[in-house]
Amino acid sequence: MAQDLSNLAVFYVELGQYGKAELFCKRVLEIYEKTFGSDHSKVARCLNNLAELYGEQGRYSEAESLHKRALKIAETTFGPDHPDVANTLNNLGGVCYQQRQYGEAESYLRRALEIQEKTLGPDHPDVGLILNNLAMLYKTPKQYAQAELLYQRAIVISEKAFGPDHPGVALCLNNLAELYGEQGRYSEAESLHKRALKIVETTFGPDHPNVADSLTNLGGLCYQQRQYCEAESLLRRALEIREKTLGFDHPDVGVILGNLAILYKTQKQYTPAESLFRRALEIDEKQVGPNHPDVAVKLSSLADLHRIQGQYDLAEPLFLRALAIREKAFGPDHPKVGKTLKDLAALYREIGREKEAEPLEARAAAIRAMKR
C-alpha cells in the first residue's frame, strides 16, 4: 500500500499538483513510522522525499528541517560515511543554496563529495551529480573558473559512465553552456546547447519535455544575444511540447510563458506580454499556491510591465504583494527582498511619493551592505 501511495505522490508531482502529492507523501511517512519506528532508514527516505516536495514549493525552512532529521537517521543507521548520508547532505546543500546560505551549502556538498569519492570512486555518476551542484554554487558568486572545472569534470565522468550520447551528459552540457552564457561566451554556449539538444531529441524523440528544456535554454541564449526572432521560435516550440505533454496548467508551462512574456516586454510588445504574464501567474497560483516565491517573480514582472507603461495604480499592489511573499519565504534581509524594495521605491519616486520611497531605499541599501 505504501508503495502505491508513493507512486501516486510521484504522479502528482509530475503533474505539478503539489498539494495532492504532499497528502500522499505524508500518508506514506505515517505508515512507515508506525510500521518500522521513527528512526528507520525507510522513514529517512520518506522525509527526504517530502522535503524535496517542500523545496519545490519554496518552503525551504520546512524542507531543511526534514532533511536534517533524515540526515540524523542515516548517520545513526549507517555511520557517517555511507552513500545515503552523502545523498542527504547533497539535498541539504541544495536547500541551503536556495536560501543563499552559501557557506553551509558548500560545507554540506564538500562533505557529500568526499563520502561519494571515498565509497563509490572518483568516476561514479553520483560524484558527477555533486560536482554539478558545487559548480552551480560557485557560479552564483561568479567564481566562474572553479565552476567551469567542476562542470568539465562532471561531463568527463558522465561520458565515461554512460557514453557521449546519454541524457545525463546532455544535462551536464547544458549546465556548462549556461555558465558560458553568463560570461558572454556565446559561441561556446551555443555549441554545447545544440549538442545537448541533439542528444535528447535522438534519445526521447522531438516532443519530449527534456527536448523542451533544451529548447528553452537555447532560446534564453538567443535572447541574451538579442536574437529575438530565433528566441521566440525556440520558446514557442518548447511551449507547444510542454502543453502537449504536461498539460496547459503545469508549472513548467508557466516558466516558458514567463520567458516569452519577458521577450515581448523587451521588444515593447506590452499587450501580449501582459497576457502571458497573467496566464503564468494564474498557473503558479493554482499549482504551487498564492504565497510561493515563483508567484512573487510573476507579480514583480507584471508590476514592472505596468510601471513602464505609467499604470502606477496597477503596479503598486503587485509590488506590495510580491514584497510580502518574499519576506515570508526568505526573511526580511534577503537580496530578493532588497530588490523588491528597490523596485517599489523607484515606483514611488516616479509618482512623487519621495517620503515613502526613502525608507524603502534605506532598507534596500542596508540589505545590500549586509550581503557584501
VMD Tcl script that draws the C-alpha trace (Angstrom):
set ca {
  {0.00 0.00 0.00}
  {2.78 2.43 0.94}
  {4.48 1.86 -2.42}
  {1.23 2.55 -4.27}
  {0.85 5.80 -2.34}
  {4.45 6.74 -3.14}
  {3.78 6.14 -6.82}
  {0.72 8.37 -6.62}
  {2.79 11.10 -4.98}
  {5.32 10.93 -7.83}
  {2.47 11.03 -10.35}
  {1.03 14.22 -8.86}
  {4.47 15.86 -8.64}
  {4.92 15.25 -12.35}
  {1.55 16.90 -12.94}
  {2.63 19.85 -10.80}
  {-0.16 19.16 -8.29}
  {1.96 19.54 -5.19}
  {-0.89 19.72 -2.68}
  {-2.14 16.25 -3.62}
  {1.41 14.90 -3.72}
  {2.02 16.21 -0.20}
  {-1.01 14.34 1.16}
  {0.28 11.04 -0.22}
  {3.85 11.69 0.96}
  {2.62 12.36 4.49}
  {0.47 9.23 4.44}
  {3.46 7.10 3.42}
  {5.56 8.69 6.16}
  {2.85 7.92 8.72}
  {2.68 4.27 7.61}
  {6.44 3.78 7.75}
  {6.79 5.44 11.16}
  {4.05 3.20 12.52}
  {5.45 0.06 10.92}
  {9.20 0.48 11.35}
  {9.61 3.18 14.00}
  {10.57 6.81 13.69}
  {14.30 6.19 13.18}
  {14.20 3.65 10.34}
  {16.04 4.21 7.06}
  {12.74 3.99 5.15}
  {11.42 6.86 7.26}
  {14.53 8.86 6.34}
  {13.84 8.32 2.64}
  {10.23 9.47 3.13}
  {11.46 12.56 4.96}
  {13.82 13.36 2.09}
  {11.02 12.93 -0.45}
  {8.70 15.21 1.48}
  {11.49 17.73 1.96}
  {12.16 17.82 -1.78}
  {8.47 18.43 -2.36}
  {8.57 21.35 0.08}
  {11.62 22.69 -1.72}
  {9.68 22.66 -5.00}
  {7.08 24.84 -3.29}
  {9.61 27.28 -1.86}
  {9.02 26.03 1.69}
  {12.73 25.91 2.37}
  {12.80 26.07 6.16}
  {10.40 23.12 6.38}
  {12.48 21.25 3.82}
  {15.69 21.93 5.72}
  {14.19 20.63 8.97}
  {13.10 17.36 7.35}
  {16.43 16.84 5.58}
  {18.27 17.36 8.88}
  {16.07 14.76 10.58}
  {16.73 12.37 7.69}
  {20.47 13.04 7.98}
  {20.48 12.18 11.68}
  {18.68 8.89 10.98}
  {21.07 7.98 8.15}
  {24.17 8.77 10.21}
  {22.87 6.73 13.15}
  {21.82 3.80 10.97}
  {24.71 3.57 8.50}
  {27.55 5.60 10.01}
  {28.94 8.98 8.90}
  {30.47 7.83 5.60}
  {27.62 5.98 3.90}
  {26.24 6.94 0.43}
  {22.79 7.51 1.98}
  {24.38 10.10 4.25}
  {26.00 11.72 1.22}
  {22.68 11.85 -0.62}
  {21.04 13.65 2.28}
  {23.97 16.05 2.59}
  {23.59 16.80 -1.11}
  {19.89 17.54 -0.56}
  {20.68 19.81 2.39}
  {23.26 21.63 0.30}
  {20.59 22.30 -2.32}
  {18.14 23.71 0.22}
  {20.81 25.96 1.73}
  {21.73 27.14 -1.76}
  {18.11 28.13 -2.40}
  {18.20 30.19 0.80}
  {21.53 31.76 -0.21}
  {23.24 30.14 2.75}
  {26.30 29.57 0.61}
  {28.76 28.71 3.35}
  {26.53 26.00 4.77}
  {25.73 24.73 1.27}
  {29.40 24.37 0.38}
  {30.13 22.56 3.65}
  {27.36 20.02 3.05}
  {28.28 19.48 -0.60}
  {32.01 19.15 0.10}
  {31.32 16.52 2.75}
  {28.95 14.68 0.40}
  {31.59 14.73 -2.35}
  {34.25 13.37 0.00}
  {31.99 10.48 1.05}
  {30.96 9.56 -2.50}
  {34.53 9.69 -3.83}
  {35.67 7.51 -0.94}
  {32.89 4.92 -1.14}
  {32.00 4.90 -4.84}
  {35.20 6.08 -6.51}
  {36.08 9.38 -8.21}
  {34.40 8.48 -11.52}
  {30.98 7.40 -10.25}
  {27.93 9.22 -11.68}
  {26.81 10.23 -8.19}
  {30.11 12.07 -7.83}
  {29.29 13.91 -11.04}
  {25.92 14.93 -9.63}
  {27.54 16.57 -6.61}
  {30.15 18.24 -8.81}
  {27.32 19.81 -10.82}
  {25.72 21.14 -7.64}
  {29.02 22.52 -6.36}
  {29.64 24.19 -9.69}
  {26.21 25.85 -9.51}
  {27.12 27.09 -6.03}
  {30.37 28.63 -7.27}
  {28.63 30.16 -10.28}
  {26.35 32.23 -8.05}
  {29.09 34.46 -6.58}
  {30.71 34.47 -10.06}
  {33.58 32.11 -9.22}
  {33.45 31.06 -12.84}
  {36.85 29.35 -13.13}
  {36.10 26.98 -10.26}
  {32.61 26.29 -11.57}
  {33.92 25.54 -15.07}
  {36.44 23.00 -13.80}
  {33.75 21.18 -11.82}
  {31.30 21.14 -14.74}
  {34.01 19.84 -17.06}
  {34.90 17.06 -14.64}
  {31.20 16.14 -14.33}
  {30.98 15.87 -18.14}
  {34.02 13.58 -18.27}
  {32.53 11.35 -15.57}
  {29.15 11.16 -17.30}
  {30.69 10.40 -20.70}
  {32.84 7.67 -19.19}
  {29.96 6.13 -17.27}
  {27.18 6.37 -19.86}
  {28.75 7.22 -23.23}
  {28.83 10.56 -25.07}
  {25.18 10.49 -26.17}
  {23.44 9.87 -22.84}
  {20.81 12.28 -21.39}
  {22.97 12.61 -18.27}
  {25.72 14.01 -20.46}
  {23.22 16.41 -22.05}
  {22.31 17.76 -18.59}
  {25.97 18.45 -17.83}
  {26.45 20.10 -21.22}
  {23.50 22.39 -20.58}
  {24.92 23.39 -17.20}
  {28.31 24.31 -18.68}
  {26.60 26.14 -21.54}
  {24.62 28.24 -19.04}
  {27.89 29.15 -17.34}
  {29.43 30.21 -20.65}
  {26.33 32.24 -21.47}
  {26.66 34.18 -18.22}
  {30.24 35.03 -19.18}
  {29.28 36.18 -22.66}
  {30.98 33.18 -24.27}
  {28.03 32.74 -26.57}
  {29.52 30.64 -29.37}
  {30.82 28.05 -26.88}
  {27.47 28.05 -25.09}
  {25.54 27.62 -28.32}
  {27.68 24.67 -29.39}
  {27.07 22.87 -26.09}
  {23.33 23.61 -26.06}
  {22.97 22.29 -29.62}
  {24.87 19.11 -28.78}
  {22.62 18.62 -25.74}
  {19.52 19.21 -27.87}
  {20.65 16.62 -30.41}
  {21.21 14.07 -27.65}
  {17.75 14.44 -26.11}
  {15.98 14.56 -29.47}
  {17.72 11.32 -30.50}
  {17.07 9.67 -27.14}
  {13.48 10.72 -26.44}
  {12.06 11.97 -29.73}
  {11.20 15.55 -30.79}
  {8.26 16.08 -28.43}
  {9.69 15.12 -25.03}
  {9.83 17.52 -22.05}
  {13.63 17.17 -21.96}
  {13.70 18.49 -25.53}
  {11.60 21.43 -24.34}
  {14.18 22.11 -21.62}
  {17.00 22.27 -24.17}
  {14.94 24.47 -26.50}
  {14.23 26.82 -23.57}
  {17.94 27.04 -22.80}
  {18.77 27.79 -26.43}
  {16.00 30.36 -26.54}
  {17.46 32.07 -23.49}
  {20.87 32.19 -25.13}
  {19.38 33.77 -28.26}
  {17.60 36.32 -26.06}
  {20.91 37.23 -24.40}
  {22.32 37.94 -27.87}
  {19.22 39.96 -28.88}
  {18.32 37.37 -31.49}
  {14.66 37.84 -30.69}
  {13.10 36.05 -33.67}
  {15.18 32.93 -33.07}
  {14.42 33.10 -29.34}
  {10.69 33.33 -29.96}
  {10.73 30.38 -32.37}
  {12.59 28.17 -29.88}
  {10.43 29.19 -26.93}
  {7.21 28.71 -28.92}
  {8.29 25.16 -29.84}
  {9.20 24.45 -26.20}
  {5.80 25.78 -25.08}
  {3.97 23.59 -27.59}
  {5.83 20.50 -26.35}
  {5.16 21.21 -22.70}
  {1.48 21.97 -23.22}
  {1.13 18.77 -25.22}
  {3.00 16.51 -22.78}
  {2.35 18.12 -19.40}
  {-0.96 19.96 -19.86}
  {-1.80 23.64 -20.07}
  {-1.63 24.27 -16.30}
  {1.71 22.67 -15.44}
  {4.29 24.88 -13.64}
  {6.85 24.20 -16.40}
  {4.39 25.71 -18.89}
  {4.26 28.79 -16.67}
  {8.06 29.10 -16.81}
  {8.09 29.30 -20.61}
  {5.14 31.70 -20.63}
  {7.13 33.96 -18.32}
  {10.17 33.75 -20.60}
  {8.09 34.60 -23.65}
  {6.48 37.50 -21.79}
  {9.93 38.92 -20.96}
  {10.88 38.58 -24.63}
  {7.81 40.55 -25.71}
  {8.30 43.13 -22.95}
  {11.86 43.75 -24.13}
  {10.51 44.45 -27.62}
  {7.83 46.77 -26.14}
  {5.04 44.43 -27.20}
  {3.22 45.11 -23.95}
  {-0.20 43.64 -24.72}
  {0.96 40.07 -25.48}
  {3.49 40.34 -22.65}
  {0.77 41.16 -20.12}
  {-1.44 38.32 -21.36}
  {1.40 35.80 -20.97}
  {2.47 37.12 -17.54}
  {-1.12 36.86 -16.30}
  {-1.50 33.31 -17.59}
  {1.82 32.31 -15.99}
  {0.73 33.91 -12.72}
  {-2.58 32.07 -12.79}
  {-0.80 28.74 -13.30}
  {1.61 29.34 -10.42}
  {-1.13 30.41 -8.03}
  {-3.14 27.31 -8.91}
  {-0.30 24.79 -8.78}
  {2.09 25.99 -6.07}
  {-0.17 28.30 -4.08}
  {-0.55 32.09 -3.81}
  {2.43 32.56 -1.48}
  {5.13 30.70 -3.42}
  {8.30 32.61 -4.39}
  {7.60 31.81 -8.06}
  {4.35 33.75 -7.71}
  {6.36 36.73 -6.45}
  {8.53 36.57 -9.58}
  {5.48 36.80 -11.83}
  {3.94 39.56 -9.70}
  {7.11 41.65 -9.87}
  {7.37 41.16 -13.63}
  {3.75 42.15 -14.16}
  {4.12 45.11 -11.82}
  {7.15 46.38 -13.72}
  {5.27 45.98 -17.01}
  {2.53 48.24 -15.64}
  {5.10 50.69 -14.25}
  {6.89 51.25 -17.55}
  {3.51 51.98 -19.15}
  {2.69 54.53 -16.45}
  {-0.05 52.32 -14.96}
  {1.10 53.04 -11.41}
  {-2.19 52.22 -9.69}
  {-1.97 48.69 -11.12}
  {1.75 48.27 -10.39}
  {1.80 49.24 -6.69}
  {-0.39 46.46 -5.24}
  {1.50 43.85 -7.25}
  {4.87 45.04 -5.92}
  {3.47 45.09 -2.37}
  {2.16 41.56 -2.68}
  {5.48 40.34 -4.12}
  {7.31 42.00 -1.21}
  {5.08 40.28 1.37}
  {5.62 36.87 -0.25}
  {9.39 37.25 -0.38}
  {9.66 38.50 3.20}
  {7.68 35.49 4.38}
  {9.57 32.99 2.22}
  {13.13 34.29 2.62}
  {13.13 36.58 5.65}
  {13.37 40.39 5.82}
  {17.05 40.66 4.88}
  {17.20 38.52 1.73}
  {18.57 40.07 -1.50}
  {15.29 39.28 -3.30}
  {13.50 41.33 -0.66}
  {16.01 44.13 -1.22}
  {15.36 44.04 -4.98}
  {11.61 44.35 -4.45}
  {12.10 47.22 -2.02}
  {14.24 49.00 -4.61}
  {11.62 48.47 -7.33}
  {8.81 49.73 -5.13}
  {10.85 52.77 -4.09}
  {11.51 53.57 -7.77}
  {7.78 53.46 -8.40}
  {7.11 55.87 -5.53}
  {9.75 58.29 -6.80}
  {8.23 58.26 -10.29}
  {4.88 59.38 -8.89}
  {6.31 61.94 -6.49}
  {5.93 59.97 -3.24}
  {9.53 60.56 -2.14}
  {8.81 60.27 1.60}
  {7.55 56.72 1.10}
  {10.47 55.87 -1.19}
  {13.23 56.95 1.19}
  {12.80 54.33 3.95}
  {12.48 51.60 1.34}
  {15.71 52.72 -0.34}
  {17.48 52.85 3.02}
  {16.35 49.33 3.87}
  {17.37 48.03 0.43}
  {20.81 49.62 0.83}
  {21.23 48.02 4.26}
  {20.42 44.61 2.79}
  {22.99 45.10 0.01}
  {25.64 46.14 2.52}
  {24.81 43.13 4.69}
  {25.37 40.69 1.81}
  {28.74 42.03 0.66}
}
mol new
graphics top color blue
foreach p $ca { graphics top sphere $p radius 0.5 }
foreach p [lrange $ca 0 end-1] q [lrange $ca 1 end] { graphics top cylinder $p $q radius 0.2 }
display resetview
